[in-house]
Amino acid sequence: MWSTRLLVLGLVRWLGPVHGYLVRREIDSWRMPGVAEIGAGSIYHALKKLAADDFIEVAATESVDDRPARTTYRITVKGEAEFQQLLRSKLWEVAQADDPFHTAWSFATVLTPAENIALLRRRAEVLYERIEAVTMLLAATSPDYAEGLEATFLPPHARALLKRQTDLWNSDAEWCEDTARRIESGDLLLGPGPDSEQSAHWREAIRSERFAEESALWQAVFDR
């Protein structure tokens, strides 16, 4: 996965020479509520793959006491070029969000209006809980570095990223609440099942050439 590759390569570049445990610990410290964890296996696999591709190299292998030998890595010239290219391409890229909710919501008509309302409001609650957790983290940390207070320091660009995430979650939660209200008021009608009149009409539209042309147009917009 490109994100694991960029994270691991970037941290070896920033912290190197560094061993896998420190890379893993740093990645874990970046994890936000609700964001999937990158497992240790994925991190060590990425290190081995990056080394095989000559993007990083072994700086040393050492053993402390009776512990297993620990391999330390540093970035190579080839790895620096790869990091710079990957970093810029991903910052420029506007990618489609890979959210399973998008796919599942396409089949919302299978559920009753009451169940859709309940799940939307529950989703909003979870999102607000995540926002609260990150807001508390921001309040407990400082944007200004002070010697002796390293544990409470969070760089300004990291704070800005957390604020971006809470804004996205808030927008999602508001959409869920608004959609639940629309279903409840009857403004948004969801068919009772796959054999409803609405669903039958939609299926016929999908089969039509006009729908195919409109879908191609929308896809072109998203691909920009």
C-alpha positions in Angstrom: 0.0 0.0 0.0 1.4 3.4 -1.0 0.6 5.1 2.3 2.6 2.5 4.3 5.4 2.8 1.9 5.5 6.6 2.1 5.2 6.5 5.9 8.0 4.0 6.4 10.3 5.5 3.8 9.7 9.0 5.2 10.4 8.0 8.8 13.6 6.1 7.9 14.6 9.3 6.1 13.7 11.5 9.1 14.9 9.4 12.0 17.6 7.3 10.3 19.6 5.4 11.0 16.6 3.8 12.7 15.3 0.3 13.5 11.9 -1.1 12.8 10.6 -0.9 16.4 11.1 2.9 16.5 9.4 3.3 13.1 6.4 1.3 14.4 6.2 3.2 17.6 6.2 6.6 15.8 3.5 5.4 13.3 1.4 4.3 16.3 1.7 7.7 17.9 0.3 9.3 14.8 -2.9 7.2 14.8 -6.1 9.2 15.2 -9.4 7.8 16.7 -11.2 5.7 14.1 -8.2 5.5 11.8 -7.1 1.9 10.9 -3.9 0.7 12.5 -0.9 -0.2 10.4 0.1 -3.6 11.8 3.7 -4.4 12.8 3.8 -7.1 10.1 3.0 -4.5 7.4 5.7 -2.2 8.7 8.4 -4.8 8.8 7.3 -6.1 5.4 7.6 -2.6 4.0 11.1 -2.2 5.4 12.2 -5.5 3.8 10.6 -4.5 0.5 12.2 -1.0 0.5 15.6 -2.6 1.2 15.1 -5.1 -1.6 14.3 -2.2 -4.0 17.4 -0.4 -2.8 15.4 2.5 -1.4 16.9 1.9 2.1 20.0 0.0 3.2 21.1 -1.7 6.4 23.3 0.6 8.5 24.0 -1.9 11.3 22.8 -5.1 12.9 23.3 -5.2 16.7 22.2 -7.4 19.6 21.6 -6.1 23.1 21.9 -8.6 25.9 19.9 -11.7 25.0 17.4 -9.9 22.7 17.1 -10.7 19.0 19.4 -8.9 16.7 18.0 -5.5 15.7 18.6 -4.1 12.1 19.0 -0.4 11.6 18.2 1.2 8.3 19.0 4.5 6.5 17.7 5.9 3.2 19.7 5.7 0.0 20.1 8.2 -2.8 17.6 6.2 -4.8 15.2 6.1 -1.9 15.5 9.9 -1.5 14.4 10.4 -5.1 11.5 7.9 -4.6 10.4 9.7 -1.4 10.4 13.1 -3.1 8.5 11.8 -6.1 5.9 9.9 -4.0 5.4 12.8 -1.6 4.8 15.4 -4.3 2.5 13.1 -6.3 0.3 12.3 -3.3 0.1 15.9 -2.2 -1.0 17.0 -5.7 -3.4 14.1 -6.2 -7.1 14.5 -5.3 -8.2 10.9 -4.8 -11.6 9.4 -4.3 -12.2 8.5 -0.6 -12.2 4.8 0.0 -15.1 4.7 2.5 -17.2 1.5 2.6 -20.2 3.6 3.6 -20.4 5.0 0.1 -20.8 1.5 -1.3 -23.2 0.3 1.4 -25.4 3.4 1.1 -26.0 2.5 -2.6 -28.2 -0.3 -1.3 -30.0 1.7 1.5 -33.4 0.9 -0.1 -33.1 -2.6 1.2 -33.6 -1.3 4.7 -36.6 0.3 6.2 -36.7 4.0 6.7 -36.6 3.6 10.4 -33.4 1.5 10.2 -31.8 4.0 7.9 -32.6 6.8 10.3 -31.2 4.8 13.2 -27.9 3.9 11.5 -27.4 7.5 10.2 -27.8 8.9 13.7 -25.6 6.3 15.2 -22.9 7.1 12.6 -23.2 10.8 13.5 -22.7 10.0 17.2 -19.5 8.0 16.4 -18.2 10.8 14.3 -18.8 13.4 17.0 -17.1 11.1 19.5 -14.0 11.1 17.3 -14.1 14.8 16.9 -14.3 15.2 20.7 -11.3 12.9 21.2 -9.1 14.8 18.7 -10.3 18.2 20.1 -9.1 17.0 23.5 -5.8 16.0 22.1 -5.3 19.4 20.5 -6.2 21.1 23.8 -3.7 18.9 25.7 -0.8 19.7 23.4 1.0 22.8 22.5 1.9 24.3 19.1 5.0 25.9 20.6 8.1 23.8 21.4 9.5 24.2 24.9 12.5 22.3 26.2 11.4 19.8 28.8 7.9 19.6 27.4 8.5 17.5 24.4 5.7 15.1 25.3 3.1 17.9 24.9 4.5 19.4 21.7 2.6 18.9 18.5 4.0 20.6 15.4 1.7 23.3 13.8 1.4 21.4 10.5 0.3 18.2 12.4 -2.3 20.3 14.3 -3.6 21.7 11.0 -4.0 18.1 9.7 -5.9 17.1 12.7 -8.2 20.1 12.3 -8.7 19.1 8.7 -9.8 15.7 9.8 -12.2 17.0 12.4 -13.8 19.3 9.8 -14.3 16.3 7.4 -15.9 14.2 10.2 -18.1 17.1 11.2 -19.3 17.6 7.6 -20.0 13.8 7.4 -21.9 13.9 10.7 -24.0 16.8 9.7 -24.9 15.1 6.4 -26.0 12.0 8.3 -28.2 14.1 10.6 -29.7 16.1 7.8 -30.4 12.9 5.7 -32.0 11.2 8.7 -34.3 14.3 9.1 -35.2 14.2 5.4 -36.1 10.5 5.6 -38.1 11.2 8.8 -40.0 14.1 7.2 -40.7 12.3 4.0 -38.6 14.7 1.9 -36.3 11.8 1.0 -38.2 8.7 0.0 -36.5 5.4 0.1 -38.1 2.4 -1.6 -39.1 -0.4 0.7 -37.1 -3.0 -1.3 -35.4 -4.1 -4.5 -38.8 -4.7 -6.1 -40.3 -1.3 -5.5 -41.6 1.0 -8.2 -38.6 3.3 -7.7 -36.1 0.4 -8.0 -37.8 -0.9 -11.1 -37.6 2.6 -12.7 -33.9 2.9 -11.7 -33.1 -0.5 -13.2 -34.6 0.5 -16.5 -32.7 3.8 -16.5 -29.5 1.9 -15.8 -30.1 -0.3 -18.8 -30.7 2.7 -21.1 -27.9 4.2 -23.3 -28.7 7.7 -21.9 -27.8 6.6 -18.4 -24.5 5.1 -19.6 -23.6 8.4 -21.3 -24.4 10.4 -18.1 -22.4 7.9 -16.0 -19.4 8.4 -18.2 -19.8 12.2 -17.8 -19.9 11.9 -14.0 -16.9 9.6 -14.0 -14.9 12.1 -16.1 -15.7 14.8 -13.5 -14.5 12.6 -10.6 -11.3 11.6 -12.5 -10.2 15.2 -13.0 
